[in-house]
Amino acid sequence: MPPEQTSAPSHAAVDRVVDALARHGLTPDIVWFDDAVTTAQLAADALGVEVGQIANSLVFTLDDLPILVLTSGAHRVDTHWLGEQLGGRIGRASKEIVKEATGQVIGGVAPVGHPSPVRTVVDTDLARYDRVWAAAGHAKTVFPTTFDELVRITGGTPGAVEPPPGQATADA
């Protein structure tokens, strides 16, 4: 386990995540790193876990409305394929849309703690792991959780975020 700071700093977005988790009956330890862990690989290396255990929080737009995709750090979202599965067109969200939808900035977007609910898809690949790690509202923070908890606390829909092996793909 990475070294945690003895007195965790305070940050408004992290506090909102902690409050949202508490409303769902969860009180996980928020891990604060000395440096930002803005990629799945950096987070996995810092935690000493597999990259697939990192639940990336990616905000896209689906027909111009924000959508949060919680995906395993082991692969990328196939936006063309996922858009077809969801019956719309997925596009890249601007940093302004990410901030407006989640109250958080790119690199630290948590699955919860948003100003209002955001439609969420939870990558079923995360279910392979007993423990997964998600950002906690700041690029220097993560918290442990499970696939089932992610689905429950986000009200998300479990689903694949890329086509099954052997099916044609489009790059994300």
Secondary structure as GFF3:
##gff-version 3
##sequence-region A 1 172
A	DSSP	alpha_helix	12	23	.	.	.	ID=ss1
A	DSSP	beta_strand	31	32	.	.	.	ID=ss2
A	DSSP	alpha_helix	40	47	.	.	.	ID=ss3
A	DSSP	three_ten_helix	51	53	.	.	.	ID=ss4
A	DSSP	beta_strand	54	62	.	.	.	ID=ss5
A	DSSP	beta_strand	65	72	.	.	.	ID=ss6
A	DSSP	alpha_helix	79	86	.	.	.	ID=ss7
A	DSSP	beta_strand	90	92	.	.	.	ID=ss8
A	DSSP	alpha_helix	95	102	.	.	.	ID=ss9
A	DSSP	beta_strand	119	123	.	.	.	ID=ss10
A	DSSP	three_ten_helix	124	128	.	.	.	ID=ss11
A	DSSP	beta_strand	132	135	.	.	.	ID=ss12
A	DSSP	beta_strand	141	145	.	.	.	ID=ss13
A	DSSP	alpha_helix	147	154	.	.	.	ID=ss14
A	DSSP	beta_strand	157	159	.	.	.	ID=ss15
###
